[in-house]
Amino acid sequence: MLFAAYGLCFAIQNKISSLWKIGFLNVLLTCTFCLGFHCGWLIYSCTWLLDYWQFDQAPFQWAQALNFAFGGAAWCYGVDAMIKWLEGDE
């Protein structure tokens, strides 16, 4: 799920250029940590929905979603920094 969060983060930042035309999103799109946070809870929510529909799982766990959001933020920032270092951008 962390790789899915990073994949979504990367796609939003680098591949969906139409989002850069929306003014208030520019700050969010430049911060990998911030966008990773939102991608983290979004991926957790989508995974929970799929599990809930398929297996009729327990109610949504807000604490787990928040933990995964911060985990996704740290993961996306760390992977992005490592890739930029390997590419020689920083």
C-alpha positions in Angstrom: 0.0 0.0 0.0 2.9 2.3 0.6 4.1 1.8 -3.0 0.6 2.6 -4.2 0.7 5.8 -2.1 4.0 6.8 -3.7 2.8 5.9 -7.2 -0.2 8.1 -6.7 1.9 10.9 -5.3 4.3 10.7 -8.2 1.6 10.6 -10.8 -0.2 13.6 -9.3 3.0 15.6 -9.1 4.6 14.7 -12.4 2.1 13.3 -14.8 -1.2 15.2 -14.3 -0.2 18.6 -15.6 -3.7 20.0 -15.6 -3.7 20.1 -11.8 -0.9 22.7 -11.9 -3.3 25.2 -13.5 -5.4 25.3 -10.3 -3.8 28.0 -8.2 -4.4 26.8 -4.6 -3.0 23.3 -5.4 0.4 24.6 -6.4 1.7 24.6 -2.8 0.4 21.1 -2.2 1.9 19.8 -5.5 5.4 21.0 -4.7 5.5 19.4 -1.3 6.0 15.6 -1.5 5.5 15.2 2.2 2.1 17.0 2.1 0.9 15.2 -1.0 2.1 11.9 0.4 -0.1 12.5 3.5 -3.2 12.9 1.4 -2.2 10.0 -0.9 -1.7 7.8 2.2 -5.2 8.3 3.7 -6.7 8.1 0.2 -5.1 4.7 -0.5 -6.0 3.4 2.9 -9.6 4.5 2.4 -9.8 2.9 -1.1 -8.3 -0.4 0.3 -10.8 -0.3 3.2 -13.7 0.2 0.8 -12.6 -2.8 -1.4 -12.2 -5.0 1.7 -15.5 -3.8 3.1 -17.5 -4.5 0.0 -15.8 -7.9 -0.6 -15.5 -9.3 2.9 -17.9 -7.1 5.0 -15.1 -5.9 7.3 -15.3 -3.8 10.5 -16.1 -0.1 10.4 -13.6 2.4 9.2 -10.7 2.9 11.6 -9.9 6.6 11.8 -6.7 6.0 13.9 -5.4 3.6 11.3 -6.2 6.0 8.5 -4.3 8.7 10.3 -1.3 6.5 11.0 -1.2 5.4 7.4 -1.5 9.0 6.2 1.6 10.0 8.2 3.3 6.8 7.2 2.5 7.6 3.6 3.9 11.1 4.0 7.2 9.9 5.4 7.5 7.1 2.8 6.7 9.3 -0.2 9.2 12.0 1.0 11.9 9.4 1.7 11.5 7.6 -1.6 11.3 10.9 -3.5 14.5 12.2 -1.8 16.3 9.0 -2.5 15.3 9.0 -6.2 16.3 12.6 -6.6 19.7 11.8 -5.0 20.2 8.8 -7.3 19.4 11.0 -10.3 21.8 13.7 -9.1 19.1 16.4 -8.8 20.0 17.3 -5.2 
